[in-house]
Amino acid sequence: MSARMRVIGTNGDESQGDADGKPPRQAVIEAGQVLAGAGLGDMVWGHASVRDPEGRGVWMKASGWGFEEIDEDKVVLVAPDGTVLEGTGRRHLEYPIHTEILAARPDAGAVVHTHAPTLAAFASLDTDLKALSHDAVPFTYPQLPRFTDTGALIATPALGQAFARSLADANAVLIPNHGAVTAGPDIETAVMYAVLLERACHTQLLAAASGGPAAWSDEAEAHFKRDQVWNPAQLHAGWSYLLRKAR
């Protein structure tokens, strides 16, 4: 078996699933609640996924539903080839975003794709994201990538693989004319990165509209803040707050 298939197909150390051991359907439902509550929904588009603990593929919301509408009947298990293995709903066309990133990233357990308006606006600009606030720290030094092969749907395994190469080991990737994707070791982190990225883009656009920015954290400070402000405990605290608020 190839190394790439081992990432998807093992139930050993390379594929831990959700860090807290919560059932994958519950993780996808909670992700939808938080993303909707944080204003990152786009009607029935956008999706979050978690790695299947048994290595069969990814659990994600079914197509045709908004984040806030997801319950256990609206979550499907999608194999790497796009086959729906469990659940009665249709899969999203962009399932290769999730299957190919998780195939390429054994450190990742969850992926989020959104079309949030501010990050979409920022993605269209030929400018780097700067650490103007805490929110931008996970995406600077090194600078988060942009995927420029296409602004259309990532609907084939080949595009998914190219997308995963663009993301590489970053926390997020912007897609000009489309949106963004975040990845993390668990669903809480991946969702928090999506929320933080939207906020960071909003802050920089506000600064630009005011004639700036003129100051931002340098590399040393950004790396320090990454551990101080956005360590796993802080990320999970932010997730817990957003989940309480959404409920």
Disulfide bonds with the S-S distance in Angstrom:
none
